[in-house]
Amino acid sequence: MVEYACTKLAQELGIPAGWLRVYKLEIGVNIETPTSPEPFLNSLLHHKRKPFWPISPPRNANRPFQFEATYREYRIKFYDKAAYDRSKGYLPKTYQPLMRFELVLSSRRRLLGIVKRPYLTLADLASPDLLRLFSNYLSEQWGLVHRKMPARFVGRTLQEAILLHAVHVPEVWADTKPTTPPSTFSYYRRKCDRLWKHFQVQAGPNIFDALFTESLHKLSPCVVE
């Protein structure tokens, strides 16, 4: 699919694919879901501390379809693709629920840093090694996304329970950082991260984690190490 798209674009431009340099790129995967992905989207908290914010919905929609965590050189994007496409009249209303997870690389420096090459061409995009690299990188970014999860505090100390609750309240960290000694702030932040990772292991995989991995495997069976 990627090779066909690259070849077709080069033919339409009348320029060999190996001559066309790539400076920006979007990599992503469509994920078919059994029900609307709206609850999942509303549970998004942050990616590596960068909060997810809803993007204004289309005029004929009553809720946001898209959530983004924005960095200087890239964006992490989730959106209800089926609902968005329906709002634009692209799909019938009975279409299978569909969510898209996407990494938007808007910086040449970031893109080349990922592929570890001096430059990237359109022809390179169809390389199996590069597709594997992008797919695994996408999987890595998915793993860095924090979502709201119902925490259980049974057997926890009061401090542990408060730290686990603070995972879902980014304002706790933002508001207390200016008045907390850096070493103390870092200590509790690291402890919170450890507690949350342990809690996630105990809770087991989320159905959306399994759906993401399955969808990625369908695109390229040799990825997701």
Buried (B, 14 or more C-beta within 10 A) or exposed (E): EBBEEBBEBBEEEEEEBEEBEBEEBEBBBBBBBEEBBBEBBBBBBBBEEBBBEBEEBEEEBEEBBBBBBBBEEBBBBBBBBBBBBBBEEEBEEEEEBBBBBBBBBBBBEBBBEBBEEEEBBBBBBBBEEBBBBBBBBBBEBBEEBBBEBEBEEEEBEEEBBBBBEBBBEBEBBEEEEEEBEEEEBEEBBEEBEEBBEEBBEEEEEBEBBEBBBEBBBEBBEEBBE
